[in-house]
Amino acid sequence: MKTFAKKMQQFLVSEDGPTAVEYAVMLALIVIVCLTAITSLGTNANATFTKIAASIK
């Protein structure tokens, strides 16, 4: 039981947990920005191709 308590104390004192959370938040923000940019690009490309297709007809 002493070893479990000691390991739990070391886990709570270590800074690996908060660092992992920070990286996860950063990754989530990067993914959101990428998805937003890709969606915007797709919408603009679709409008351009629609305009070109209409002018060809």
C-alpha positions as CSV (number, residue, x, y, z in Angstrom):
1,M,0.0,0.0,0.0
2,K,2.9,2.3,0.7
3,T,4.3,1.9,-2.8
4,F,0.9,2.7,-4.3
5,A,0.6,5.9,-2.2
6,K,4.1,6.9,-3.2
7,K,3.5,6.3,-6.9
8,M,0.3,8.2,-6.7
9,Q,2.1,11.1,-5.0
10,Q,4.8,11.1,-7.7
11,F,2.1,11.1,-10.4
12,L,0.3,14.1,-8.9
13,V,3.6,16.0,-8.5
14,S,4.9,15.2,-12.0
15,E,4.2,17.7,-14.8
16,D,3.7,15.1,-17.5
17,G,-0.1,15.2,-17.2
18,P,-0.6,19.0,-17.7
19,T,1.9,19.0,-20.5
20,A,-0.1,16.2,-22.3
21,V,-3.3,18.3,-21.8
22,E,-1.6,21.4,-23.3
23,Y,-0.5,19.4,-26.3
24,A,-4.0,17.9,-26.7
25,V,-5.6,21.4,-26.6
26,M,-3.0,22.7,-29.1
27,L,-3.7,19.8,-31.4
28,A,-7.4,20.3,-31.2
29,L,-7.0,24.0,-32.1
30,I,-4.7,23.2,-35.0
31,V,-7.3,20.6,-36.3
32,I,-10.1,23.2,-36.1
33,V,-8.1,25.8,-38.0
34,C,-7.2,23.2,-40.7
35,L,-10.8,22.1,-41.1
36,T,-12.0,25.7,-41.3
37,A,-9.4,26.5,-44.0
38,I,-10.1,23.4,-46.0
39,T,-13.9,24.1,-45.9
40,S,-13.3,27.6,-47.0
41,L,-11.0,26.5,-49.8
42,G,-13.5,23.9,-50.9
43,T,-16.3,26.4,-51.0
44,N,-14.3,28.9,-53.0
45,A,-13.1,26.2,-55.5
46,N,-16.6,25.0,-55.9
47,A,-17.8,28.5,-56.7
48,T,-15.0,29.0,-59.2
49,F,-15.7,25.7,-61.0
50,T,-19.4,26.4,-61.1
51,K,-18.7,29.8,-62.7
52,I,-16.4,28.3,-65.3
53,A,-18.9,25.6,-66.1
54,A,-21.6,28.1,-66.6
55,S,-19.5,30.2,-68.9
56,I,-18.6,27.2,-71.0
57,K,-22.2,26.2,-71.7
